[in-house]
Amino acid sequence: MEGKAAVLGSMDFVMPFAALGMDTFATEPEAAAVQDKADSIVRQKYALVIVAENVARAAQVVFEKTQRLATPCVVVVPFTSEPSGVATESLGKMLKIATGINILK
């Protein structure tokens, strides 16, 4: 499968990915700003989206609409010093779709 990759998060989070040549979408942590960037990512048909854990809940509203589609594959990555559990929760949802059960519970 070929496709573009996008990274969504704060400027500190997306900067290293930009150095790797990935398309980055730096955003403020406010829900409206995060959802606007997430919607832009969906419209541009990215195959892979890497999302910082601290903005994942706000972006989830947009990405839930594409959850059962093959793309985009949304991966939530912990970024803060104290993980909130959103990354584990997201992985559990993807595993449930793939296997029929949430093996992380």
Secondary structure, DSSP 8 states (H G I E B T S, - for coil): ----EEEEE-HHHHHHHHHTT-EEEE--SSHHHHHHHHHHHHHTT-SEEEEEHHHHHHHHHHHGGGTTSSS-EEEEE--SSS--SHHHHHHHHHHHHHHSS-TT-
